Amino acid sequence: MPLEASIEQIDGVAVVTIHGNLTLGTRLKTIDDQAQTLIGHGTRKVLFDLAAVTYCDSAGLGMLVHTFGLLRERGGSVRLCSVSQRVRELLKLTMTDTFIPIDTDRAASLASLTQ
């Protein structure tokens, strides 16, 4: 399945829903550019919905961490939701789960981001 993303605004939160493997390639670069454009235009809360992501490599992980860093510098926040077991293991192995919050579903993430 080719990597695709859609972005919607919900209560001031940019929800980036990703489908496919989060791996190195031009589609990942496009998603990264879209996230950076959102941040550049003032978005301060981003939720990555990873329900349809079954695999993530170091480039995909780097994109998530980079977005986290950009938002943190600007007083914003990132959350992940609906993370598969395989991706969750990568986040745990790299200790990314210690600084990027992970929620079980979109509703939980939105509730945290809109408080």
Phi, psi and omega per residue, in radians:
M1 nan 2.208 3.114
P2 -1.202 2.597 -3.133
L3 -1.227 2.249 3.120
E4 -2.451 2.716 3.080
A5 -2.518 2.577 3.000
S6 -2.219 2.606 -3.108
I7 -2.199 2.294 3.055
E8 -2.366 2.667 3.107
Q9 -1.757 2.199 3.103
I10 -2.300 1.966 3.105
D11 0.865 0.783 3.106
G12 1.414 0.122 3.130
V13 -1.959 2.277 3.026
A14 -1.478 2.004 3.136
V15 -1.737 2.002 -3.137
V16 -1.812 1.898 3.138
T17 -1.700 2.106 -3.061
I18 -1.921 2.386 3.099
H19 -2.170 2.300 3.106
G20 1.883 -3.071 3.137
N21 -1.415 2.258 -3.108
L22 -1.484 1.436 -3.028
T23 -2.313 2.859 -3.135
L24 -0.912 2.344 3.087
G25 2.780 3.084 -3.092
T26 -1.161 -0.560 3.120
R27 -1.167 -0.666 3.089
L28 -1.110 -0.739 3.108
K29 -1.057 -0.705 3.116
T30 -1.110 -0.755 3.120
I31 -1.132 -0.732 3.098
D32 -1.066 -0.774 3.110
D33 -1.069 -0.696 3.122
Q34 -1.123 -0.735 3.120
A35 -1.126 -0.744 3.128
Q36 -1.151 -0.609 3.080
T37 -1.127 -0.746 3.087
L38 -0.991 -0.831 -3.122
I39 -1.127 -0.729 3.117
G40 -1.087 -0.478 3.121
H41 -1.624 0.192 3.014
G42 1.835 -0.042 3.097
T43 -1.126 2.308 -3.122
R44 -2.098 -0.079 3.120
K45 -2.308 2.118 -3.125
V46 -2.235 2.324 3.063
L47 -2.049 2.143 3.031
F48 -1.700 1.974 3.076
D49 -1.571 1.941 -3.035
L50 -1.866 0.386 -3.091
A51 -0.991 -0.588 -3.091
A52 -1.784 0.375 3.095
V53 -1.905 2.070 -3.123
T54 -1.809 -0.224 -3.115
Y55 -2.586 2.517 3.115
C56 -2.468 2.255 3.079
D57 -1.754 -3.018 -3.081
S58 -1.121 -0.543 3.112
A59 -1.191 -0.745 3.090
G60 -1.111 -0.766 3.088
L61 -1.060 -0.738 3.127
G62 -1.060 -0.682 3.109
M63 -1.100 -0.752 3.130
L64 -1.127 -0.788 -3.128
V65 -1.166 -0.708 3.117
H66 -1.078 -0.780 3.105
T67 -1.076 -0.743 3.085
F68 -0.989 -0.831 -3.118
G69 -1.093 -0.763 3.117
L70 -1.052 -0.781 -3.129
L71 -1.220 -0.675 3.123
R72 -1.059 -0.707 3.097
E73 -1.059 -0.477 -3.087
R74 -1.782 0.182 3.129
G75 1.365 0.326 -3.123
G76 -1.762 -2.954 -3.124
S77 -2.623 2.721 3.098
V78 -2.214 2.479 3.005
R79 -2.356 2.687 3.047
L80 -2.017 2.558 3.061
C81 -2.432 2.800 3.065
S82 0.950 0.811 -3.079
V83 -1.438 2.248 3.124
S84 -1.149 2.821 -3.135
Q85 -1.042 -0.727 -3.109
R86 -1.116 -0.768 3.125
V87 -1.224 -0.664 3.103
R88 -1.047 -0.677 3.110
E89 -1.106 -0.688 3.084
L90 -1.113 -0.767 3.134
L91 -1.089 -0.654 3.112
K92 -1.238 -0.791 -3.130
L93 -1.023 -0.680 -3.112
T94 -1.589 0.022 -3.129
M95 1.100 0.298 3.069
T96 -1.131 -0.515 3.133
D97 -1.194 -0.143 3.115
T98 -1.482 -0.263 3.135
F99 -2.240 -0.336 3.014
I100 -1.821 2.031 -3.134
P101 -1.124 2.458 3.130
I102 -2.137 2.224 3.118
D103 -1.969 2.750 -3.109
T104 -1.215 -0.564 -3.120
D105 -2.622 3.009 -3.083
R106 -1.076 -0.710 -3.109
A107 -1.067 -0.732 3.133
A108 -1.129 -0.738 3.122
S109 -1.132 -0.805 3.136
L110 -1.078 -0.682 3.111
A111 -1.070 -0.732 3.122
S112 -1.187 -0.667 -3.068
L113 -1.394 -0.373 -3.087
T114 -1.762 0.122 3.116
Q115 -1.252 nan nan
